[in-house]
Amino acid sequence: MNPRKLSVLSLGLSLAFAVALSSAAAQKQPAPPSSPSASATAPIFDSDAIGKKQIADYQKVALDSGRRLLLIFGTNECAPCRAFNRAIHEKQFFAAFINQFVPVYIDVSSGTNASLLADYNVNPAAEQPGIVILMPDARIMDVLAQGEMAALTRKGDAAVQEFFLVRFLKTEK
């Protein structure tokens, strides 16, 4: 076979192989999660994270995107926190939810982050999760400070989702 034909054939095979590999990799690679997994055992809250820094970092995201900031105060051992997380991660609901809110999971099992509860008037003795919804400019829109979200989780995923659905902002298309 002539060297030129061999070179063209080699190049064509290399390109076909590269396209096939990238296509296979794209199909196998999951999208990065926007918030903690809904897995029953995976950690929801990062116990090493500094809550004030989390809030400041995600406040910038909320402001830049025009979405509201959703502060979720809880712990990894909190059953209602896991139920809440499962409810918002229901596939169809989560797609709409993430277009409206920037969720921030703040572990309040440590003293530093636990002190943030007082900053947002969330009762530290109440059942978790504590929920605070902030407008993109950081104005407080809603606070569930007395265990209200825990009570909703006992009513099921639909009750948690309904709480947020009535708070969705209409968007222009």
Backbone as CSV, one residue per row, in Angstrom:
resi,resn,N_x,N_y,N_z,CA_x,CA_y,CA_z,C_x,C_y,C_z
1,MET,0.859,-1.174,0.000,0.000,0.000,0.000,0.895,1.224,0.000
2,ASN,0.490,2.228,-0.759,1.307,3.423,-0.869,1.276,4.210,0.435
3,PRO,2.401,4.857,0.809,2.511,5.540,2.109,1.454,6.623,2.315
4,ARG,1.085,7.310,1.251,0.082,8.380,1.393,-1.284,7.794,1.769
5,LYS,-1.690,6.720,1.099,-2.961,6.066,1.418,-2.924,5.504,2.835
6,LEU,-1.786,4.953,3.225,-1.633,4.407,4.561,-1.771,5.508,5.615
7,SER,-1.187,6.662,5.329,-1.261,7.795,6.250,-2.700,8.293,6.390
8,VAL,-3.411,8.410,5.277,-4.806,8.869,5.290,-5.678,7.846,6.024
9,LEU,-5.466,6.564,5.746,-6.223,5.516,6.402,-5.954,5.514,7.907
10,SER,-4.700,5.684,8.269,-4.321,5.727,9.680,-4.967,6.916,10.379
11,LEU,-4.930,8.072,9.730,-5.547,9.273,10.298,-7.054,9.081,10.461
12,GLY,-7.703,8.502,9.454,-9.145,8.259,9.508,-9.508,7.313,10.624
13,LEU,-8.748,6.239,10.777,-9.003,5.295,11.857,-8.773,5.931,13.228
14,SER,-7.738,6.751,13.350,-7.457,7.443,14.613,-8.600,8.377,14.987
15,LEU,-9.086,9.134,14.005,-10.211,10.046,14.269,-11.469,9.274,14.665
16,ALA,-11.758,8.188,13.961,-12.938,7.381,14.282,-12.823,6.815,15.692
17,PHE,-11.642,6.331,16.055,-11.412,5.776,17.383,-11.593,6.853,18.449
18,ALA,-11.049,8.058,18.218,-11.162,9.161,19.181,-12.621,9.572,19.371
19,VAL,-13.366,9.641,18.270,-14.789,10.011,18.358,-15.558,8.943,19.132
20,ALA,-15.271,7.686,18.863,-15.958,6.601,19.567,-15.644,6.634,21.058
21,LEU,-14.383,6.878,21.413,-14.004,6.956,22.820,-14.675,8.123,23.527
22,SER,-14.663,9.298,22.904,-15.264,10.466,23.557,-16.769,10.304,23.687
23,SER,-17.401,9.655,22.704,-18.841,9.416,22.792,-19.158,8.461,23.934
24,ALA,-18.367,7.399,24.066,-18.576,6.437,25.149,-18.338,7.081,26.501
25,ALA,-17.306,7.913,26.609,-17.004,8.585,27.881,-18.116,9.556,28.249
26,ALA,-18.649,10.251,27.257,-19.719,11.210,27.531,-20.964,10.503,28.036
27,GLN,-21.226,9.294,27.521,-22.406,8.557,27.964,-22.228,8.003,29.368
28,LYS,-21.005,7.624,29.747,-20.766,7.019,31.052,-20.573,8.042,32.155
29,GLN,-20.155,9.248,31.831,-19.819,10.245,32.837,-21.075,10.955,33.327
30,PRO,-21.412,10.821,34.617,-22.607,11.493,35.136,-22.365,12.990,35.284
31,ALA,-23.444,13.734,35.221,-23.346,15.178,35.434,-22.978,15.431,36.891
32,PRO,-22.176,16.475,37.154,-21.819,16.757,38.545,-23.061,17.168,39.332
33,PRO,-23.204,16.701,40.576,-24.382,17.048,41.366,-24.371,18.514,41.761
34,SER,-25.566,19.117,41.802,-25.685,20.506,42.219,-25.796,20.617,43.728
35,SER,-26.167,19.546,44.358,-26.269,19.515,45.804,-26.139,18.075,46.257
36,PRO,-26.163,17.825,47.545,-25.925,16.467,48.026,-26.854,15.435,47.425
37,SER,-26.325,14.241,47.313,-27.055,13.112,46.764,-28.260,12.754,47.636
38,ALA,-29.236,12.172,47.009,-30.416,11.731,47.744,-30.226,10.329,48.312
39,SER,-29.018,9.803,48.244,-28.725,8.475,48.778,-29.077,8.414,50.262
40,ALA,-29.526,7.246,50.677,-29.932,7.074,52.075,-28.746,7.065,53.032
41,THR,-27.543,6.815,52.536,-26.391,6.722,53.426,-25.316,7.772,53.189
42,ALA,-25.286,8.368,52.021,-24.256,9.369,51.723,-24.450,10.601,52.607
43,PRO,-23.352,11.232,53.016,-23.494,12.466,53.809,-24.226,13.549,53.016
44,ILE,-25.071,14.270,53.698,-25.789,15.387,53.093,-25.043,16.678,53.415
45,PHE,-24.598,16.784,54.647,-23.953,17.990,55.149,-22.449,17.752,55.276
46,ASP,-21.665,18.757,54.933,-20.212,18.685,55.085,-19.872,19.192,56.483
47,SER,-19.505,18.288,57.368,-19.255,18.668,58.762,-18.001,19.512,58.928
48,ASP,-17.149,19.570,57.911,-15.936,20.388,57.979,-16.123,21.786,57.395
49,ALA,-17.222,22.013,56.714,-17.442,23.300,56.041,-17.753,24.403,57.050
50,ILE,-17.326,25.591,56.718,-17.596,26.772,57.542,-18.846,27.438,56.974
51,GLY,-19.915,27.397,57.753,-21.216,27.875,57.299,-21.213,29.294,56.755
52,LYS,-20.552,30.218,57.432,-20.537,31.609,56.958,-19.900,31.711,55.581
53,LYS,-18.853,30.939,55.358,-18.188,30.944,54.050,-19.096,30.314,52.998
54,GLN,-19.761,29.216,53.354,-20.699,28.583,52.424,-21.767,29.588,51.991
55,ILE,-22.327,30.279,52.962,-23.393,31.241,52.659,-22.864,32.349,51.757
56,ALA,-21.702,32.899,52.084,-21.126,33.975,51.270,-20.846,33.504,49.838
57,ASP,-20.266,32.306,49.706,-19.940,31.785,48.376,-21.197,31.553,47.545
58,TYR,-22.193,30.924,48.144,-23.410,30.623,47.393,-24.300,31.850,47.209
59,GLN,-24.128,32.859,48.065,-24.868,34.111,47.871,-24.451,34.753,46.548
60,LYS,-23.171,34.657,46.229,-22.685,35.187,44.943,-23.331,34.441,43.782
61,VAL,-23.439,33.128,43.901,-24.079,32.320,42.858,-25.539,32.738,42.704
62,ALA,-26.235,32.903,43.824,-27.646,33.305,43.785,-27.796,34.675,43.128
63,LEU,-26.944,35.595,43.499,-27.022,36.950,42.933,-26.741,36.929,41.435
64,ASP,-25.713,36.199,41.036,-25.354,36.132,39.611,-26.418,35.430,38.775
65,SER,-27.112,34.458,39.369,-28.089,33.671,38.611,-29.528,34.164,38.777
66,GLY,-29.761,35.065,39.729,-31.122,35.548,39.969,-31.990,34.543,40.716
67,ARG,-31.379,33.484,41.237,-32.129,32.494,42.011,-32.067,32.856,43.490
68,ARG,-32.987,32.280,44.256,-32.992,32.520,45.695,-32.090,31.526,46.400
69,LEU,-31.553,31.962,47.523,-30.679,31.127,48.333,-31.531,30.365,49.332
70,LEU,-31.325,29.065,49.412,-32.053,28.218,50.349,-31.053,27.664,51.348
71,LEU,-31.133,28.148,52.594,-30.263,27.642,53.648,-30.972,26.480,54.323
72,ILE,-30.279,25.347,54.410,-30.818,24.155,55.034,-29.901,23.830,56.206
73,PHE,-30.394,24.033,57.419,-29.616,23.770,58.631,-29.984,22.383,59.154
74,GLY,-28.984,21.522,59.330,-29.269,20.190,59.831,-27.994,19.405,60.093
75,THR,-28.153,18.108,60.239,-27.005,17.211,60.463,-27.214,15.938,59.651
76,ASN,-26.139,15.187,59.485,-26.222,13.937,58.734,-27.019,12.863,59.466
77,GLU,-27.167,12.994,60.778,-27.901,12.008,61.567,-29.399,12.311,61.635
78,CYS,-29.820,13.410,61.089,-31.201,13.897,61.181,-32.099,13.201,60.144
79,ALA,-33.028,12.363,60.613,-33.932,11.642,59.704,-34.812,12.589,58.876
80,PRO,-35.404,13.647,59.463,-36.185,14.570,58.634,-35.314,15.302,57.597
81,CYS,-34.034,15.526,57.914,-33.130,16.162,56.941,-32.953,15.249,55.731
82,ARG,-32.820,13.953,55.986,-32.680,12.981,54.888,-33.982,12.889,54.080
83,ALA,-35.112,12.926,54.769,-36.397,12.883,54.077,-36.578,14.126,53.212
84,PHE,-36.192,15.287,53.740,-36.245,16.541,52.984,-35.380,16.428,51.731
85,ASN,-34.153,15.957,51.905,-33.214,15.840,50.791,-33.758,14.897,49.716
86,ARG,-34.328,13.779,50.140,-34.918,12.819,49.196,-36.064,13.478,48.412
87,ALA,-36.891,14.247,49.105,-38.050,14.883,48.459,-37.627,15.887,47.391
88,ILE,-36.622,16.704,47.693,-36.249,17.714,46.689,-35.435,17.108,45.552
89,HIS,-34.847,15.941,45.770,-34.062,15.306,44.713,-34.870,14.355,43.833
90,GLU,-36.172,14.309,44.016,-36.995,13.536,43.089,-36.730,14.136,41.708
91,LYS,-36.376,13.287,40.758,-35.808,13.729,39.473,-36.594,14.848,38.785
92,GLN,-37.859,14.667,38.586,-38.652,15.663,37.865,-38.764,16.969,38.666
93,PHE,-38.953,16.866,39.968,-39.074,18.053,40.807,-37.750,18.807,40.864
94,PHE,-36.644,18.088,41.040,-35.345,18.723,41.211,-34.980,19.608,40.014
95,ALA,-35.340,19.190,38.813,-35.036,19.981,37.621,-35.657,21.381,37.716
96,ALA,-36.883,21.466,38.184,-37.539,22.773,38.342,-37.017,23.501,39.574
97,PHE,-36.811,22.755,40.652,-36.350,23.329,41.917,-35.013,24.059,41.759
98,ILE,-34.063,23.434,41.082,-32.721,24.002,40.971,-32.699,25.249,40.095
99,ASN,-33.730,25.440,39.286,-33.841,26.681,38.510,-34.366,27.834,39.346
100,GLN,-34.887,27.532,40.524,-35.454,28.544,41.406,-34.575,28.846,42.624
101,PHE,-33.839,27.836,43.088,-33.111,27.964,44.353,-31.662,27.508,44.233
102,VAL,-30.816,28.106,45.057,-29.436,27.657,45.244,-29.386,27.067,46.653
103,PRO,-29.380,25.731,46.774,-29.387,25.124,48.103,-28.009,25.151,48.768
104,VAL,-28.001,25.446,50.068,-26.775,25.453,50.865,-27.042,24.597,52.097
105,TYR,-26.342,23.484,52.195,-26.511,22.549,53.305,-25.494,22.899,54.389
106,ILE,-25.972,23.358,55.531,-25.098,23.807,56.612,-25.225,22.859,57.795
107,ASP,-24.124,22.175,58.098,-24.083,21.235,59.216,-24.027,22.033,60.516
108,VAL,-25.010,21.835,61.368,-25.056,22.577,62.634,-24.707,21.696,63.827
109,SER,-23.991,20.605,63.561,-23.568,19.754,64.677,-22.370,20.357,65.404
110,SER,-21.668,21.292,64.764,-20.523,21.946,65.422,-20.939,23.295,65.993
111,GLY,-20.198,23.763,66.982,-20.511,25.023,67.646,-20.477,26.232,66.731
112,THR,-19.481,26.292,65.839,-19.352,27.459,64.960,-20.565,27.611,64.061
113,ASN,-20.934,26.540,63.365,-22.090,26.614,62.478,-23.400,26.659,63.247
114,ALA,-23.447,26.010,64.401,-24.673,26.020,65.203,-25.035,27.443,65.626
115,SER,-24.020,28.279,65.801,-24.295,29.668,66.195,-24.989,30.442,65.076
116,LEU,-24.931,29.952,63.844,-25.620,30.622,62.731,-27.138,30.558,62.877
117,LEU,-27.623,29.569,63.598,-29.075,29.451,63.786,-29.658,30.732,64.371
118,ALA,-28.963,31.298,65.353,-29.445,32.530,65.980,-29.455,33.691,64.991
119,ASP,-28.482,33.707,64.066,-28.420,34.784,63.064,-29.672,34.817,62.189
120,TYR,-30.297,33.665,62.012,-31.479,33.564,61.145,-32.750,33.243,61.939
121,ASN,-32.690,33.411,63.258,-33.841,33.186,64.142,-34.421,31.779,64.041
122,VAL,-33.535,30.799,63.847,-33.959,29.400,63.822,-33.746,28.844,65.222
123,ASN,-34.795,28.268,65.783,-34.745,27.720,67.138,-33.811,26.504,67.170
124,PRO,-32.695,26.579,67.909,-31.763,25.443,67.945,-32.341,24.200,68.629
125,ALA,-33.388,24.377,69.430,-34.006,23.243,70.111,-35.090,22.583,69.258
126,ALA,-35.485,23.244,68.175,-36.544,22.702,67.319,-36.001,21.566,66.456
127,GLU,-36.909,20.709,66.016,-36.524,19.609,65.137,-36.019,20.164,63.804
128,GLN,-34.978,19.563,63.298,-34.366,20.008,62.039,-35.034,19.294,60.873
129,PRO,-34.910,19.794,59.662,-34.041,20.888,59.251,-34.685,22.252,59.454
130,GLY,-33.832,23.212,59.759,-34.255,24.602,59.759,-34.094,25.124,58.339
131,ILE,-35.051,25.889,57.867,-35.042,26.358,56.474,-35.135,27.877,56.454
132,VAL,-34.264,28.502,55.658,-34.326,29.948,55.453,-34.230,30.193,53.945
133,ILE,-35.174,30.963,53.417,-35.139,31.330,52.002,-34.797,32.813,51.927
134,LEU,-33.752,33.105,51.160,-33.295,34.485,50.976,-33.444,34.889,49.515
135,MET,-33.815,36.116,49.294,-33.821,36.657,47.937,-32.369,36.768,47.459
136,PRO,-32.138,36.901,46.156,-30.758,37.005,45.672,-29.958,38.134,46.328
137,ASP,-30.650,39.187,46.766,-29.963,40.315,47.411,-29.815,40.111,48.926
138,ALA,-30.117,38.911,49.427,-29.936,38.492,50.830,-31.082,38.901,51.761
139,ARG,-32.148,39.485,51.239,-33.306,39.756,52.088,-33.988,38.440,52.439
140,ILE,-34.348,38.290,53.714,-35.022,37.065,54.152,-36.458,37.066,53.639
141,MET,-36.814,35.978,52.971,-38.148,35.832,52.404,-39.024,34.937,53.289
142,ASP,-38.420,33.871,53.844,-39.196,32.911,54.610,-38.264,32.178,55.573
143,VAL,-38.771,31.863,56.771,-38.001,31.111,57.760,-38.902,30.043,58.367
144,LEU,-38.411,28.811,58.365,-39.086,27.724,59.070,-38.178,27.385,60.238
145,ALA,-38.501,27.936,61.404,-37.594,27.935,62.545,-38.015,27.036,63.692
146,GLN,-39.218,26.485,63.625,-39.757,25.747,64.765,-40.063,24.286,64.435
147,GLY,-39.355,23.712,63.467,-39.582,22.316,63.111,-40.660,22.094,62.070
148,GLU,-41.097,23.154,61.406,-42.170,23.039,60.416,-41.792,22.111,59.256
149,MET,-40.523,22.190,58.785,-40.134,21.331,57.660,-40.082,19.868,58.096
150,ALA,-39.656,19.607,59.316,-39.656,18.228,59.822,-41.082,17.675,59.809
151,ALA,-42.051,18.508,60.200,-43.448,18.086,60.184,-43.910,17.793,58.751
152,LEU,-43.480,18.612,57.803,-43.854,18.370,56.404,-43.256,17.072,55.884
153,THR,-42.029,16.758,56.304,-41.408,15.518,55.820,-42.202,14.292,56.270
154,ARG,-42.854,14.381,57.419,-43.664,13.258,57.901,-44.936,13.075,57.064
155,LYS,-45.329,14.111,56.345,-46.499,14.022,55.465,-46.127,13.466,54.093
156,GLY,-44.825,13.372,53.806,-44.385,12.777,52.545,-43.697,13.767,51.616
157,ASP,-43.085,13.204,50.589,-42.334,13.998,49.619,-43.201,15.070,48.966
158,ALA,-44.437,14.727,48.644,-45.325,15.672,47.965,-45.571,16.922,48.817
159,ALA,-45.664,16.769,50.128,-45.885,17.925,51.010,-44.675,18.851,51.003
160,VAL,-43.484,18.275,51.019,-42.256,19.086,50.961,-42.189,19.807,49.620
161,GLN,-42.453,19.092,48.551,-42.396,19.689,47.213,-43.434,20.788,47.058
162,GLU,-44.623,20.576,47.590,-45.684,21.586,47.506,-45.280,22.878,48.208
163,PHE,-44.592,22.750,49.348,-44.106,23.929,50.058,-43.291,24.817,49.111
164,PHE,-42.443,24.206,48.309,-41.602,24.976,47.390,-42.340,25.377,46.124
165,LEU,-43.211,24.511,45.622,-43.935,24.833,44.391,-44.723,26.127,44.520
166,VAL,-45.360,26.343,45.670,-46.136,27.576,45.834,-45.219,28.795,45.968
167,ARG,-43.939,28.562,46.168,-42.973,29.655,46.287,-42.152,29.863,45.012
168,PHE,-42.425,29.055,43.991,-41.718,29.241,42.717,-42.116,30.580,42.130
169,LEU,-41.141,31.267,41.590,-41.402,32.530,40.907,-41.728,32.231,39.444
170,LYS,-42.634,32.995,38.895,-42.937,32.828,37.480,-41.725,33.327,36.683
171,THR,-41.400,32.589,35.632,-40.263,32.984,34.811,-40.741,33.314,33.419
172,GLU,-40.094,34.268,32.801,-40.404,34.657,31.430,-39.758,33.651,30.479
173,LYS,-40.462,33.272,29.434,-39.867,32.357,28.430,-39.897,32.981,27.089
